[in-house]
Every structure is written in C-alpha cells, then in structure tokens.
C-alpha cells in the first residue's frame, strides 16, 4: 500500500467514527504513526484529503454497482443486490460525516452531488427502463422522475434534522424507504418475485 493510500485509509477510519470536523491532521498522523510533515507532502490540508477520500470511495461504489448489474439475472435481483450493497455502504457511514462534508467541505460535497447525478440517477433510470421491458416494473411510471425521487430519498434518510440520531437508526430508515420504493414500482409479476427473493434472504 502506498503512502497516499495509507493516509487516505487512516483518514477514513477516523472520519467514519468521529465525523470530519473533530479530526485533525495531528490525529491522523498519530493514528498512522507517521509525522504530520509526511502527510503534508501529499495533501496540502485536510480539505484536500477529504476530496481524495470521497473520490476514492465513489469510484469503489461505482465499480461495485457495475459488478452487481453485470451479475444479476433480472431487475428484481439487481434491486435486491443493490440493497445489500447499499447496506454495506450505509452501515459504515456516520450521518455526522455527511453533515460535516456539506458544511465544511463544499468541494468534496460537489463530487458527491456529481456522482449522484452522473452515476446514481442514470443507473437507476437504466434499471427502471429495463424493469419495464422485463414487465417487473409498472409501465406507467416516469423513469426520470422516479429515479431522482429515489436518490433524494436516500439523502433525506441521512438528514438528522428529519431523523435525529437519538431516535432513529439511519440504516433502518433506509430499509423502510427502500421497501416502500420497491413495492411501489413493481407490477404484480415483480411483486411476486420480490417476495420470493425477500423470503430467501430472510430465511
């Protein structure tokens, strides 16, 4: 693992547990057992590190999504697998990280927004269009609207003003949203298949 990768990973480990704002470059240096000078050779400040970390994570997520889409037999299976993949991603995210990124690291947040528009929304549009063709998804839905709604829904689930962390588990919120979404877009044929997969996963 290169020095850059080590620093990014070290930053990630601390940010995910404590949020971004409360972690200093000193903390990261101590955590990695390296000097702060070494870190500054690669990243001029914390903001640059946060941007590099976000870019790396988004690339990993994009690769994971592409792999799921290439391996799944039908749209319902893709949706179920995406859910597992999201669970993996979201269970590691502390909502404070999202909040800190929006507030203190606008460039990193812009990368995330760009990813949302270029990758997430277009992937969902593709998925929904395919599902309509396979007659698992209702032909009367407007793919462009529903894809945007779904992506915004995910973000809303992480909004601690709406779902305070003291009361809600962020992942449980996401599961409720996703179930509601999945059952709302399915035809009867899709509904049956969704139930089949759900039962298999729950056993």
C-alpha positions in Angstrom: 0.0 0.0 0.0 1.4 3.4 -1.0 1.9 6.3 1.5 -1.0 8.1 -0.2 -3.3 5.1 0.2 -2.3 4.7 3.8 -3.1 8.3 4.6 -6.4 8.2 2.9 -7.3 4.9 4.7 -6.2 6.4 8.0 -8.3 9.5 7.4 -11.3 7.3 6.5 -11.0 5.2 9.7 -11.1 8.3 11.9 -13.7 10.3 9.9 -16.2 7.5 9.8 -16.2 7.1 13.6 -15.8 10.7 14.7 -17.0 12.9 11.8 -14.7 15.1 9.8 -14.7 18.4 11.7 -13.4 16.9 15.0 -10.5 15.0 13.4 -7.3 17.0 12.9 -4.2 16.2 10.7 -2.4 15.6 14.0 -4.9 12.9 14.9 -4.4 11.2 11.5 -0.6 11.4 11.9 -0.8 9.8 15.4 -3.3 7.2 14.2 -0.9 6.2 11.4 2.3 6.6 13.4 3.8 8.9 10.9 4.8 12.5 11.0 2.5 15.3 10.0 5.2 16.5 7.6 4.8 13.3 5.7 1.1 13.8 5.3 1.6 17.4 4.1 3.9 16.1 1.4 0.9 14.6 -0.3 -2.0 16.7 0.9 -1.7 20.4 1.5 -4.6 20.4 4.0 -7.5 18.4 5.4 -9.8 19.6 2.7 -7.6 18.0 0.0 -7.5 14.8 1.9 -11.3 14.7 2.3 -11.7 15.3 -1.5 -9.3 12.5 -2.3 -11.1 10.2 0.1 -14.5 11.0 -1.4 -13.2 10.4 -4.9 -11.8 7.0 -3.9 -15.0 5.9 -2.2 -17.2 6.9 -5.1 -15.0 5.1 -7.5 -15.3 1.9 -5.4 -19.1 2.3 -5.2 -19.3 2.8 -8.9 -17.3 -0.4 -9.6 -19.5 -2.3 -7.1 -22.7 -1.1 -8.7 -21.4 -2.0 -12.2 -20.5 -5.5 -11.0 -23.9 -6.1 -9.5 -25.6 -5.0 -12.7 -23.5 -7.3 -14.8 -24.1 -10.4 -12.5 -27.8 -10.1 -11.7 -30.3 -12.2 -13.7 -33.2 -9.7 -13.7 -34.1 -6.3 -12.4 -35.6 -7.5 -9.2 -32.4 -9.4 -8.3 -30.4 -6.3 -9.2 -32.6 -4.3 -6.8 -32.1 -6.8 -4.0 -28.4 -7.0 -4.6 -28.1 -3.2 -4.7 -29.9 -3.1 -1.4 -27.3 -5.4 0.1 -24.6 -3.3 -1.4 -26.1 -0.1 0.0 -26.5 -1.7 3.4 -22.8 -2.4 3.3 -22.0 1.2 2.3 -24.5 2.9 4.6 -23.8 0.9 7.7 -20.3 2.4 7.6 -21.5 6.0 7.2 -21.9 8.2 10.2 -24.5 10.9 9.4 -22.2 13.4 11.0 -19.8 12.8 8.1 -22.5 13.8 5.6 -23.3 16.9 7.7 -19.6 17.9 8.0 -19.0 17.4 4.4 -21.9 19.6 3.3 -20.9 22.3 5.8 -17.1 22.4 5.8 -16.0 20.7 2.6 -18.1 22.0 -0.3 -15.8 20.7 -3.0 -16.0 17.1 -1.6 -19.8 17.5 -1.4 -19.8 18.7 -5.0 -18.0 15.5 -6.0 -20.7 13.5 -4.2 -23.5 15.5 -6.0 -21.9 15.0 -9.3 -21.7 11.2 -8.7 -25.3 11.3 -7.7 -26.3 12.9 -11.0 -23.9 11.1 -13.3 -23.9 7.6 -11.8 -26.7 7.0 -9.4 -29.6 8.7 -11.2 -28.5 7.4 -14.7 -28.0 3.8 -13.3 -31.5 3.9 -11.8 -33.1 5.2 -15.0 -31.4 2.3 -16.8 -32.6 -0.2 -14.2 -36.2 1.1 -14.2 -36.3 1.1 -18.1 -35.0 -2.4 -18.2 -37.5 -3.5 -15.5 -40.4 -2.1 -17.5 -39.2 -4.1 -20.6 -39.0 -7.2 -18.4 -42.5 -6.4 -17.2 -41.4 -6.4 -13.5 -41.9 -2.7 -13.2 -45.0 -0.7 -13.9 -45.0 0.8 -17.4 -46.8 3.9 -16.2 -44.0 5.3 -14.1 -41.9 8.2 -15.3 -38.4 6.8 -15.1 -36.7 10.3 -14.9 -38.9 11.5 -12.0 -38.8 8.3 -10.0 -35.0 7.9 -10.3 -34.5 11.4 -8.9 -37.0 10.9 -6.2 -35.3 7.7 -5.1 -31.8 9.3 -4.9 -33.2 12.3 -3.0 -35.0 9.9 -0.6 -31.7 8.3 0.3 -30.2 11.7 1.2 -33.3 12.6 3.2 -32.8 9.5 5.3 -29.4 10.9 6.4 -30.8 14.3 7.3 -30.5 14.4 11.0 -33.0 17.3 11.2 -35.7 15.0 10.0 -34.4 11.8 11.6 -32.5 12.7 14.7 -29.9 10.0 15.5 -31.1 9.7 19.1 -34.4 8.4 17.8 -33.6 6.7 14.5 -31.1 4.1 13.2 -30.1 5.6 9.8 -29.9 2.1 8.2 -33.4 1.2 9.4 -34.7 4.4 7.9 -33.1 3.5 4.6 -34.6 -0.1 4.7 -38.1 1.4 5.2 -37.6 3.8 2.3 -36.3 1.1 0.0 -39.1 -1.4 0.8 -41.7 1.3 0.2 -40.0 2.2 -3.0 -39.6 -1.3 -4.3 -43.2 -2.3 -3.7 -44.4 0.9 -5.1 -42.8 0.5 -8.5 -43.4 -3.3 -9.1 -46.1 -4.9 -11.3 -47.8 -8.0 -9.8 -45.2 -10.2 -11.5 -42.4 -8.1 -10.0 -44.1 -8.1 -6.6 -44.2 -11.9 -6.6 -40.6 -12.2 -7.5 -39.6 -9.5 -4.9 -41.4 -11.6 -2.2 -39.6 -14.7 -3.3 -36.2 -13.1 -3.0 -37.2 -11.5 0.3 -38.2 -14.8 1.8 -35.0 -16.5 0.6 -32.9 -13.6 2.2 -34.8 -13.7 5.4 -34.5 -17.5 6.0 
